[in-house]
Amino acid sequence: MREPRKVRSMDRAKQIARVEADRPIALRQAIQACRKGGTVCVAGVYTGFDEKIRLGAFTNKGLTMKTGQTHMMRFMKPLLDKIEADEIDPSFVVSHRVPIDQAPEMYKIFRDKQENCTKVVLDPWQRAQKLPNQSNPEYLWTTPRVLVLDLPALRNTP
């Protein structure tokens, strides 16, 4: 059975952009490895569209599937209130605080799993290692005081 044209087009677009949003093989392996009557869990954001999932194996083993994401909108306000009241200190998550001009280097450190890098805070007003070149878009400054970024989002960084 051939995949629908729309699915093939999406897969091709992801290949061209070098972006993989899912790992459908992981779900297939979980179904295959799970014992009869077991539970397969998919946590986080699953954006996969896969017709190759073995529903026969899933059904014959009598498996249960559970999925879920954090309900961010439900927890955001109470968490921010606790942070503002100094009841919670989220700074333990931040492993690096650097000037914004070091974002490309920090992405490489994060990507290569060096220096125990977990979360990076980019501060546009922290003294840079070199003076910004106004004609270079790499050195454009932004208005927020502090930017907190998950570095995997910076995939197009050289």
ZITAKA-V693714 format. One record per pair of residues at least 24 apart in sequence whose C-alpha atoms are under 8 Angstrom apart, sorted by the first residue. I is the first residue (numbers start at 1). GAP is how many residues later the second one is. D is the distance in Angstrom with one decimal. If there is no record, write none. Layout:
BEGIN
i=I gap=GAP d=D
i=I gap=GAP d=D
END
This chain:
BEGIN
i=3 gap=48 d=7.7
i=7 gap=42 d=7.8
i=21 gap=26 d=6.5
i=21 gap=27 d=7.2
i=22 gap=24 d=6.6
i=22 gap=25 d=6.0
i=22 gap=26 d=5.2
i=23 gap=25 d=7.1
i=24 gap=24 d=6.2
i=24 gap=25 d=7.7
i=24 gap=26 d=6.4
i=24 gap=29 d=8.0
i=27 gap=26 d=7.6
i=28 gap=24 d=8.0
i=28 gap=25 d=5.7
i=28 gap=26 d=6.8
i=31 gap=26 d=7.3
i=31 gap=27 d=6.2
i=31 gap=32 d=8.0
i=32 gap=25 d=7.2
i=34 gap=29 d=7.9
i=35 gap=26 d=7.3
i=36 gap=25 d=4.5
i=36 gap=26 d=6.1
i=36 gap=27 d=6.5
i=37 gap=24 d=6.0
i=37 gap=25 d=4.9
i=37 gap=26 d=5.0
i=37 gap=27 d=7.2
i=38 gap=24 d=7.4
i=38 gap=25 d=5.2
i=38 gap=26 d=6.4
i=39 gap=24 d=5.6
i=39 gap=25 d=4.6
i=39 gap=26 d=5.6
i=39 gap=27 d=7.1
i=40 gap=24 d=6.2
i=40 gap=25 d=4.8
i=40 gap=26 d=6.3
i=41 gap=24 d=5.7
i=41 gap=25 d=4.7
i=41 gap=26 d=5.7
i=42 gap=24 d=6.3
i=42 gap=25 d=4.7
i=42 gap=26 d=6.8
i=43 gap=24 d=5.6
i=43 gap=25 d=5.3
i=43 gap=26 d=6.2
i=44 gap=24 d=6.2
i=44 gap=25 d=4.8
i=44 gap=26 d=7.4
i=45 gap=24 d=6.6
i=93 gap=25 d=6.9
i=93 gap=26 d=6.2
i=94 gap=24 d=6.6
i=94 gap=25 d=4.7
i=94 gap=26 d=5.8
i=94 gap=27 d=6.9
i=95 gap=24 d=5.5
i=95 gap=25 d=6.2
i=96 gap=24 d=4.8
i=96 gap=25 d=6.3
i=97 gap=24 d=4.7
i=97 gap=25 d=6.1
i=97 gap=26 d=7.2
i=98 gap=24 d=5.3
i=98 gap=25 d=6.2
i=98 gap=28 d=7.2
i=99 gap=24 d=5.0
i=99 gap=25 d=5.8
i=99 gap=26 d=7.1
i=99 gap=27 d=5.1
i=99 gap=28 d=6.5
i=99 gap=29 d=5.5
i=99 gap=30 d=7.9
i=100 gap=24 d=5.1
i=100 gap=26 d=7.9
i=100 gap=28 d=7.6
i=101 gap=27 d=6.5
i=101 gap=28 d=7.8
i=101 gap=37 d=7.5
i=101 gap=38 d=6.4
i=104 gap=53 d=5.8
i=104 gap=54 d=6.5
i=106 gap=45 d=7.9
i=107 gap=44 d=5.7
i=107 gap=45 d=7.4
i=107 gap=47 d=7.2
i=107 gap=50 d=7.6
i=110 gap=41 d=7.0
i=111 gap=41 d=7.6
i=119 gap=29 d=7.8
i=119 gap=30 d=7.2
i=119 gap=31 d=6.4
i=119 gap=32 d=7.6
i=120 gap=28 d=6.4
i=120 gap=29 d=6.2
i=120 gap=30 d=7.1
i=120 gap=31 d=7.3
i=121 gap=25 d=6.9
i=121 gap=26 d=5.9
i=121 gap=27 d=4.6
i=121 gap=28 d=6.5
i=122 gap=24 d=6.2
i=122 gap=25 d=5.1
i=122 gap=26 d=6.1
i=122 gap=27 d=7.3
i=123 gap=24 d=6.1
END
